[in-house]
Amino acid sequence: MSGFGGFLWSWGSVAKDAALLEKKSTSASAPSRSIPSDLACLIRYEPLEPNFDKQTIRYGKDGNNFWAPPNIKTGYDRDRTKARLFRWRGGRVTEISNDTSSLGRLTIYRAATVFTQYPDTHHLLAVEFDAETKDVCEEPGGWKVLSFNHLHQPGTQNTFRSSIAVFGNHQQLAAPGSIQWVPQLIPKIYDYDPREVTNTPRSAGLVGNLPILFALPAFSARPNMLSAVLTSHLQPNTWVHHTHAHGCEKYRGMVVTVYLDPANSKTSTKPLLDRLQEGYWGPFYQP
């Protein structure tokens, strides 16, 4: 799924698993819409550096002259010893190991490669795969500026969630971003544009592409602060603002891969993670 404009509900085993998670995480009086404590996945972060000896630095062709990452899979340097592995469970993160040699036996849920265009611009560029596995130039759209789909919240007149995506329909958030995560997670350039409408909408938070949602905290601080930021500031449905120096450094990029967690096999499945992306249990980052 790349658009996130809608959601294909499957009420078979998916609904049964979702109901089981809710039963575990709430009282019998009312179902919870916060992230269930048993929902889990693994996340691998791998730095990816452009090698301009393998492909000359590229710049945009639309007049902005911003730099762009290599568009061939051989255009990078990758030190796999710098990979870090984390477990996300119930909205909280713990570091497992920096030894990721056994990950080939795990099931990949989704991956994304994200680069900052800093200092030319504060935009982030992304593709929905590991950029060392495919030539980006052969994929539809190539490198895409992060974008959003605007999801109207049922039962409200003017409340929207922003669903972060690679192939979204909008360049800005659906409603003014939270001071907790703009500009720390979402650069200010993506904030709601009040010129689009006369009646300012209310925000129902941020959902969307799961590897990108996990990439945002990594860019919020320098690489050596990755573990501290993830384990202390990524909380259930919430981002806790920090005071570390920002991590959007020149030519910085990373591959973020989300895996199913074999240690939580019943509550780490593709259908359940699909629901997490769509905000079934509330926003990933609340307003």
C-alpha positions as YAML, in Angstrom:
chain: A
units: angstrom
residues:
- id: 1
  name: MET
  ca: [0.00, 0.00, 0.00]
- id: 2
  name: SER
  ca: [1.48, 3.32, -1.00]
- id: 3
  name: GLY
  ca: [-1.42, 5.75, -1.00]
- id: 4
  name: PHE
  ca: [-3.17, 5.24, 2.37]
- id: 5
  name: GLY
  ca: [-6.17, 7.13, 1.03]
- id: 6
  name: GLY
  ca: [-8.48, 4.32, 2.15]
- id: 7
  name: PHE
  ca: [-8.39, 1.01, 3.96]
- id: 8
  name: LEU
  ca: [-9.51, -2.41, 2.83]
- id: 9
  name: TRP
  ca: [-11.08, -3.89, 5.93]
- id: 10
  name: SER
  ca: [-10.83, -7.65, 6.25]
- id: 11
  name: TRP
  ca: [-13.07, -8.91, 9.01]
- id: 12
  name: GLY
  ca: [-11.94, -12.53, 9.17]
- id: 13
  name: SER
  ca: [-8.91, -13.52, 11.19]
- id: 14
  name: VAL
  ca: [-7.66, -9.91, 11.19]
- id: 15
  name: ALA
  ca: [-10.71, -8.68, 13.09]
- id: 16
  name: LYS
  ca: [-10.40, -11.61, 15.48]
- id: 17
  name: ASP
  ca: [-6.73, -10.80, 16.19]
- id: 18
  name: ALA
  ca: [-7.50, -7.11, 16.60]
- id: 19
  name: ALA
  ca: [-10.33, -7.87, 19.01]
- id: 20
  name: LEU
  ca: [-8.03, -10.13, 21.02]
- id: 21
  name: LEU
  ca: [-5.45, -7.37, 21.31]
- id: 22
  name: GLU
  ca: [-8.10, -4.90, 22.44]
- id: 23
  name: LYS
  ca: [-9.43, -7.34, 25.02]
- id: 24
  name: LYS
  ca: [-5.95, -7.70, 26.49]
- id: 25
  name: SER
  ca: [-5.34, -3.96, 26.62]
- id: 26
  name: THR
  ca: [-8.62, -2.57, 27.97]
- id: 27
  name: SER
  ca: [-11.46, -3.10, 30.38]
- id: 28
  name: ALA
  ca: [-14.66, -4.82, 29.31]
- id: 29
  name: SER
  ca: [-16.64, -1.57, 29.40]
- id: 30
  name: ALA
  ca: [-15.22, 0.04, 26.23]
- id: 31
  name: PRO
  ca: [-12.71, -0.95, 23.57]
- id: 32
  name: SER
  ca: [-9.43, 0.94, 23.65]
- id: 33
  name: ARG
  ca: [-8.16, 2.82, 20.63]
- id: 34
  name: SER
  ca: [-4.65, 3.15, 21.98]
- id: 35
  name: ILE
  ca: [-1.89, 0.88, 20.72]
- id: 36
  name: PRO
  ca: [-2.24, -2.60, 22.31]
- id: 37
  name: SER
  ca: [0.60, -3.58, 24.62]
- id: 38
  name: ASP
  ca: [1.28, -6.85, 22.71]
- id: 39
  name: LEU
  ca: [1.48, -5.42, 19.19]
- id: 40
  name: ALA
  ca: [5.09, -5.75, 18.03]
- id: 41
  name: CYS
  ca: [7.67, -5.57, 15.24]
- id: 42
  name: LEU
  ca: [11.43, -5.35, 14.79]
- id: 43
  name: ILE
  ca: [13.14, -2.34, 13.19]
- id: 44
  name: ARG
  ca: [16.58, -2.26, 11.58]
- id: 45
  name: TYR
  ca: [18.32, 1.04, 10.91]
- id: 46
  name: GLU
  ca: [21.22, 1.03, 8.45]
- id: 47
  name: PRO
  ca: [23.12, 4.17, 7.44]
- id: 48
  name: LEU
  ca: [23.47, 4.56, 3.67]
- id: 49
  name: GLU
  ca: [26.06, 6.95, 2.24]
- id: 50
  name: PRO
  ca: [26.25, 8.13, -1.37]
- id: 51
  name: ASN
  ca: [29.52, 7.34, -3.11]
- id: 52
  name: PHE
  ca: [30.09, 10.08, -5.68]
- id: 53
  name: ASP
  ca: [32.96, 8.15, -7.23]
- id: 54
  name: LYS
  ca: [30.43, 5.52, -8.30]
- id: 55
  name: GLN
  ca: [27.87, 8.05, -9.50]
- id: 56
  name: THR
  ca: [28.48, 11.77, -9.85]
- id: 57
  name: ILE
  ca: [26.37, 13.91, -7.55]
- id: 58
  name: ARG
  ca: [23.02, 14.68, -9.13]
- id: 59
  name: TYR
  ca: [20.90, 17.82, -8.90]
- id: 60
  name: GLY
  ca: [17.24, 18.49, -9.57]
- id: 61
  name: LYS
  ca: [16.04, 19.35, -13.06]
- id: 62
  name: ASP
  ca: [13.09, 21.52, -12.03]
- id: 63
  name: GLY
  ca: [15.08, 24.67, -11.34]
- id: 64
  name: ASN
  ca: [15.59, 24.17, -7.60]
- id: 65
  name: ASN
  ca: [19.10, 22.73, -8.02]
- id: 66
  name: PHE
  ca: [18.75, 20.63, -4.86]
- id: 67
  name: TRP
  ca: [21.01, 17.59, -4.59]
- id: 68
  name: ALA
  ca: [19.50, 14.13, -5.00]
- id: 69
  name: PRO
  ca: [20.76, 10.69, -3.87]
- id: 70
  name: PRO
  ca: [22.18, 8.20, -6.39]
- id: 71
  name: ASN
  ca: [19.57, 6.55, -8.60]
- id: 72
  name: ILE
  ca: [21.53, 3.33, -9.19]
- id: 73
  name: LYS
  ca: [21.86, 0.59, -6.59]
- id: 74
  name: THR
  ca: [25.67, 0.53, -6.87]
- id: 75
  name: GLY
  ca: [25.97, 4.23, -6.00]
- id: 76
  name: TYR
  ca: [26.35, 3.79, -2.25]
- id: 77
  name: ASP
  ca: [28.71, 2.82, 0.53]
- id: 78
  name: ARG
  ca: [27.23, 0.72, 3.29]
- id: 79
  name: ASP
  ca: [28.88, -0.34, 6.51]
- id: 80
  name: ARG
  ca: [26.65, -3.10, 7.85]
- id: 81
  name: THR
  ca: [28.52, -3.09, 11.16]
- id: 82
  name: LYS
  ca: [26.71, 0.19, 11.90]
- id: 83
  name: ALA
  ca: [23.26, -1.40, 11.60]
- id: 84
  name: ARG
  ca: [21.11, -1.25, 14.74]
- id: 85
  name: LEU
  ca: [18.21, -3.52, 15.64]
- id: 86
  name: PHE
  ca: [15.31, -2.54, 17.87]
- id: 87
  name: ARG
  ca: [12.06, -4.06, 19.08]
- id: 88
  name: TRP
  ca: [8.92, -1.94, 19.07]
- id: 89
  name: ARG
  ca: [6.25, -3.43, 21.34]
- id: 90
  name: GLY
  ca: [3.10, -1.68, 22.45]
- id: 91
  name: GLY
  ca: [4.52, 1.67, 21.39]
- id: 92
  name: ARG
  ca: [7.78, 1.37, 23.33]
- id: 93
  name: VAL
  ca: [11.24, 0.66, 21.94]
- id: 94
  name: THR
  ca: [14.12, -1.41, 23.26]
- id: 95
  name: GLU
  ca: [17.45, -2.03, 21.54]
- id: 96
  name: ILE
  ca: [18.10, -5.71, 20.87]
- id: 97
  name: SER
  ca: [21.56, -5.84, 19.33]
- id: 98
  name: ASN
  ca: [23.85, -4.31, 16.75]
- id: 99
  name: ASP
  ca: [24.39, -7.81, 15.35]
- id: 100
  name: THR
  ca: [21.94, -8.08, 12.43]
- id: 101
  name: SER
  ca: [23.60, -11.05, 10.69]
- id: 102
  name: SER
  ca: [20.62, -13.34, 11.33]
- id: 103
  name: LEU
  ca: [18.00, -11.02, 9.84]
- id: 104
  name: GLY
  ca: [17.95, -12.92, 6.55]
- id: 105
  name: ARG
  ca: [15.79, -15.52, 8.28]
- id: 106
  name: LEU
  ca: [13.16, -12.97, 9.34]
- id: 107
  name: THR
  ca: [10.07, -11.92, 7.43]
- id: 108
  name: ILE
  ca: [10.19, -8.37, 6.09]
- id: 109
  name: TYR
  ca: [7.02, -6.35, 6.55]
- id: 110
  name: ARG
  ca: [8.10, -3.18, 4.70]
- id: 111
  name: ALA
  ca: [11.23, -1.18, 4.01]
- id: 112
  name: ALA
  ca: [12.03, 2.37, 2.98]
- id: 113
  name: THR
  ca: [15.13, 4.39, 2.17]
- id: 114
  name: VAL
  ca: [15.07, 8.00, 3.31]
- id: 115
  name: PHE
  ca: [17.52, 10.83, 2.66]
- id: 116
  name: THR
  ca: [17.58, 14.41, 3.85]
- id: 117
  name: GLN
  ca: [18.27, 17.11, 1.24]
- id: 118
  name: TYR
  ca: [19.79, 19.34, 3.90]
- id: 119
  name: PRO
  ca: [21.31, 21.94, 3.59]
- id: 120
  name: ASP
  ca: [19.75, 22.68, 0.17]
- id: 121
  name: THR
  ca: [16.24, 22.24, 1.58]
- id: 122
  name: HIS
  ca: [14.58, 20.61, 4.56]
- id: 123
  name: HIS
  ca: [12.65, 18.16, 2.40]
- id: 124
  name: LEU
  ca: [13.10, 14.42, 2.88]
- id: 125
  name: LEU
  ca: [13.33, 12.08, -0.12]
- id: 126
  name: ALA
  ca: [12.21, 8.45, 0.00]
- id: 127
  name: VAL
  ca: [11.57, 5.25, -1.89]
- id: 128
  name: GLU
  ca: [9.58, 2.28, -0.61]
- id: 129
  name: PHE
  ca: [12.44, -0.22, -0.70]
- id: 130
  name: ASP
  ca: [16.12, -0.67, 0.12]
- id: 131
  name: ALA
  ca: [17.84, 1.53, -2.48]
- id: 132
  name: GLU
  ca: [20.72, -0.95, -2.75]
- id: 133
  name: THR
  ca: [18.37, -3.67, -4.00]
- id: 134
  name: LYS
  ca: [16.89, -1.83, -7.02]
- id: 135
  name: ASP
  ca: [17.89, 0.95, -9.38]
- id: 136
  name: VAL
  ca: [15.74, 3.89, -8.34]
- id: 137
  name: CYS
  ca: [15.92, 5.21, -11.89]
- id: 138
  name: GLU
  ca: [13.96, 2.16, -13.06]
- id: 139
  name: GLU
  ca: [11.15, 2.63, -10.52]
- id: 140
  name: PRO
  ca: [8.02, 4.78, -11.09]
- id: 141
  name: GLY
  ca: [8.62, 8.31, -9.90]
- id: 142
  name: GLY
  ca: [12.21, 7.74, -8.77]
- id: 143
  name: TRP
  ca: [13.11, 9.54, -5.56]
- id: 144
  name: LYS
  ca: [9.98, 11.21, -4.18]
- id: 145
  name: VAL
  ca: [9.61, 14.08, -1.73]
- id: 146
  name: LEU
  ca: [7.68, 12.86, 1.30]
- id: 147
  name: SER
  ca: [4.02, 13.72, 1.02]
- id: 148
  name: PHE
  ca: [0.70, 13.12, 2.75]
- id: 149
  name: ASN
  ca: [-2.83, 11.92, 2.28]
- id: 150
  name: HIS
  ca: [-5.51, 13.81, 4.19]
- id: 151
  name: LEU
  ca: [-7.92, 11.50, 6.00]
- id: 152
  name: HIS
  ca: [-11.19, 13.02, 7.20]
- id: 153
  name: GLN
  ca: [-12.22, 11.65, 10.58]
- id: 154
  name: PRO
  ca: [-15.73, 10.15, 10.58]
- id: 155
  name: GLY
  ca: [-18.22, 11.93, 12.80]
- id: 156
  name: THR
  ca: [-16.41, 15.26, 12.60]
- id: 157
  name: GLN
  ca: [-16.88, 18.27, 10.38]
- id: 158
  name: ASN
  ca: [-13.32, 19.49, 10.07]
- id: 159
  name: THR
  ca: [-10.87, 17.06, 11.70]
- id: 160
  name: PHE
  ca: [-8.22, 15.25, 9.66]
- id: 161
  name: ARG
  ca: [-5.37, 12.83, 10.10]
- id: 162
  name: SER
  ca: [-2.24, 13.19, 8.02]
- id: 163
  name: SER
  ca: [-1.04, 9.92, 6.51]
- id: 164
  name: ILE
  ca: [2.63, 10.14, 5.55]
- id: 165
  name: ALA
  ca: [3.45, 8.49, 2.24]
- id: 166
  name: VAL
  ca: [5.83, 8.36, -0.71]
- id: 167
  name: PHE
  ca: [3.02, 8.81, -3.23]
- id: 168
  name: GLY
  ca: [0.69, 11.12, -1.30]
- id: 169
  name: ASN
  ca: [-1.73, 13.67, -2.74]
- id: 170
  name: HIS
  ca: [-0.58, 16.68, -0.71]
- id: 171
  name: GLN
  ca: [2.74, 18.36, 0.07]
- id: 172
  name: GLN
  ca: [1.68, 19.60, 3.52]
- id: 173
  name: LEU
  ca: [-0.01, 18.21, 6.62]
- id: 174
  name: ALA
  ca: [-3.81, 18.09, 6.66]
- id: 175
  name: ALA
  ca: [-3.97, 20.34, 9.73]
- id: 176
  name: PRO
  ca: [-1.53, 22.37, 11.83]
- id: 177
  name: GLY
  ca: [1.16, 20.04, 13.19]
- id: 178
  name: SER
  ca: [1.76, 19.49, 16.88]
- id: 179
  name: ILE
  ca: [4.48, 21.58, 18.50]
- id: 180
  name: GLN
  ca: [5.71, 18.24, 19.90]
- id: 181
  name: TRP
  ca: [6.72, 17.00, 16.44]
- id: 182
  name: VAL
  ca: [6.97, 20.03, 14.14]
- id: 183
  name: PRO
  ca: [9.75, 20.71, 13.29]
- id: 184
  name: GLN
  ca: [11.51, 17.98, 15.31]
- id: 185
  name: LEU
  ca: [9.98, 15.03, 13.43]
- id: 186
  name: ILE
  ca: [8.29, 16.75, 10.50]
- id: 187
  name: PRO
  ca: [10.32, 19.63, 9.03]
- id: 188
  name: LYS
  ca: [8.51, 22.96, 9.10]
- id: 189
  name: ILE
  ca: [8.35, 22.99, 5.30]
- id: 190
  name: TYR
  ca: [5.69, 20.25, 5.55]
- id: 191
  name: ASP
  ca: [3.44, 22.03, 8.05]
- id: 192
  name: TYR
  ca: [-0.16, 22.88, 7.21]
- id: 193
  name: ASP
  ca: [-0.60, 25.70, 4.69]
- id: 194
  name: PRO
  ca: [-3.36, 28.02, 5.98]
- id: 195
  name: ARG
  ca: [-3.78, 29.51, 2.51]
- id: 196
  name: GLU
  ca: [-5.45, 26.32, 1.25]
- id: 197
  name: VAL
  ca: [-8.76, 26.78, 3.13]
- id: 198
  name: THR
  ca: [-10.59, 29.47, 5.09]
- id: 199
  name: ASN
  ca: [-11.63, 27.24, 8.00]
- id: 200
  name: THR
  ca: [-8.55, 25.84, 9.74]
- id: 201
  name: PRO
  ca: [-9.01, 22.10, 10.32]
- id: 202
  name: ARG
  ca: [-8.24, 20.28, 13.54]
- id: 203
  name: SER
  ca: [-5.49, 17.67, 13.61]
- id: 204
  name: ALA
  ca: [-6.13, 14.05, 14.54]
- id: 205
  name: GLY
  ca: [-2.44, 13.18, 14.42]
- id: 206
  name: LEU
  ca: [-0.05, 11.37, 12.11]
- id: 207
  name: VAL
  ca: [-0.28, 7.86, 10.65]
- id: 208
  name: GLY
  ca: [0.98, 6.18, 7.47]
- id: 209
  name: ASN
  ca: [3.97, 4.32, 6.06]
- id: 210
  name: LEU
  ca: [5.47, 2.49, 9.04]
- id: 211
  name: PRO
  ca: [9.19, 2.50, 8.04]
- id: 212
  name: ILE
  ca: [8.95, 6.25, 7.41]
- id: 213
  name: LEU
  ca: [7.21, 6.85, 10.74]
- id: 214
  name: PHE
  ca: [10.18, 5.06, 12.35]
- id: 215
  name: ALA
  ca: [12.71, 6.98, 10.22]
- id: 216
  name: LEU
  ca: [11.51, 10.38, 11.44]
- id: 217
  name: PRO
  ca: [12.87, 9.98, 15.01]
- id: 218
  name: ALA
  ca: [16.24, 8.88, 13.63]
- id: 219
  name: PHE
  ca: [16.57, 12.15, 11.70]
- id: 220
  name: SER
  ca: [15.54, 14.14, 14.77]
- id: 221
  name: ALA
  ca: [18.98, 13.66, 16.35]
- id: 222
  name: ARG
  ca: [22.54, 12.82, 15.34]
- id: 223
  name: PRO
  ca: [23.42, 9.19, 14.59]
- id: 224
  name: ASN
  ca: [25.12, 8.56, 17.93]
- id: 225
  name: MET
  ca: [21.88, 9.46, 19.74]
- id: 226
  name: LEU
  ca: [19.69, 6.94, 17.88]
- id: 227
  name: SER
  ca: [19.18, 4.53, 20.78]
- id: 228
  name: ALA
  ca: [18.61, 7.26, 23.36]
- id: 229
  name: VAL
  ca: [16.04, 8.99, 21.18]
- id: 230
  name: LEU
  ca: [14.09, 5.86, 20.26]
- id: 231
  name: THR
  ca: [14.00, 4.31, 23.73]
- id: 232
  name: SER
  ca: [13.17, 7.51, 25.61]
- id: 233
  name: HIS
  ca: [11.10, 9.67, 23.27]
- id: 234
  name: LEU
  ca: [9.04, 7.26, 21.15]
- id: 235
  name: GLN
  ca: [6.09, 6.36, 23.38]
- id: 236
  name: PRO
  ca: [2.67, 4.76, 22.75]
- id: 237
  name: ASN
  ca: [0.79, 7.01, 20.27]
- id: 238
  name: THR
  ca: [3.13, 9.81, 21.32]
- id: 239
  name: TRP
  ca: [6.34, 11.63, 20.52]
- id: 240
  name: VAL
  ca: [8.08, 13.23, 23.51]
- id: 241
  name: HIS
  ca: [10.02, 16.31, 22.45]
- id: 242
  name: HIS
  ca: [13.79, 16.28, 23.17]
- id: 243
  name: THR
  ca: [16.58, 18.86, 23.24]
- id: 244
  name: HIS
  ca: [19.28, 17.00, 21.28]
- id: 245
  name: ALA
  ca: [20.89, 18.60, 18.24]
- id: 246
  name: HIS
  ca: [19.00, 17.86, 15.04]
- id: 247
  name: GLY
  ca: [20.19, 15.00, 12.84]
- id: 248
  name: CYS
  ca: [19.52, 16.28, 9.32]
- id: 249
  name: GLU
  ca: [23.17, 16.30, 8.26]
- id: 250
  name: LYS
  ca: [24.47, 16.76, 4.72]
- id: 251
  name: TYR
  ca: [24.00, 13.64, 2.54]
- id: 252
  name: ARG
  ca: [22.58, 11.64, 5.46]
- id: 253
  name: GLY
  ca: [20.46, 8.66, 4.49]
- id: 254
  name: MET
  ca: [19.28, 5.38, 5.95]
- id: 255
  name: VAL
  ca: [17.45, 2.19, 5.15]
- id: 256
  name: VAL
  ca: [14.70, 1.39, 7.66]
- id: 257
  name: THR
  ca: [13.36, -2.15, 7.51]
- id: 258
  name: VAL
  ca: [10.41, -3.35, 9.58]
- id: 259
  name: TYR
  ca: [10.23, -7.09, 10.28]
- id: 260
  name: LEU
  ca: [7.65, -9.33, 11.84]
- id: 261
  name: ASP
  ca: [8.77, -10.19, 15.37]
- id: 262
  name: PRO
  ca: [9.14, -13.97, 15.87]
- id: 263
  name: ALA
  ca: [9.13, -13.52, 19.64]
- id: 264
  name: ASN
  ca: [5.60, -12.09, 19.36]
- id: 265
  name: SER
  ca: [4.36, -14.17, 16.45]
- id: 266
  name: LYS
  ca: [0.63, -13.96, 17.23]
- id: 267
  name: THR
  ca: [0.65, -10.20, 17.62]
- id: 268
  name: SER
  ca: [3.20, -9.32, 14.94]
- id: 269
  name: THR
  ca: [1.47, -10.04, 11.65]
- id: 270
  name: LYS
  ca: [1.12, -8.16, 8.39]
- id: 271
  name: PRO
  ca: [-2.64, -7.55, 8.78]
- id: 272
  name: LEU
  ca: [-2.17, -6.14, 12.29]
- id: 273
  name: LEU
  ca: [0.71, -3.88, 11.21]
- id: 274
  name: ASP
  ca: [-1.43, -2.73, 8.27]
- id: 275
  name: ARG
  ca: [-4.02, -1.64, 10.81]
- id: 276
  name: LEU
  ca: [-1.38, 0.15, 12.83]
- id: 277
  name: GLN
  ca: [-0.37, 2.12, 9.73]
- id: 278
  name: GLU
  ca: [-3.97, 3.11, 9.07]
- id: 279
  name: GLY
  ca: [-4.53, 4.37, 12.61]
- id: 280
  name: TYR
  ca: [-6.95, 1.68, 13.78]
- id: 281
  name: TRP
  ca: [-5.53, 2.11, 17.30]
- id: 282
  name: GLY
  ca: [-5.29, 5.87, 17.08]
- id: 283
  name: PRO
  ca: [-2.57, 8.06, 15.58]
- id: 284
  name: PHE
  ca: [1.02, 6.85, 15.68]
- id: 285
  name: TYR
  ca: [1.92, 10.39, 16.73]
- id: 286
  name: GLN
  ca: [-1.00, 12.13, 18.41]
- id: 287
  name: PRO
  ca: [-1.59, 15.88, 17.95]
...
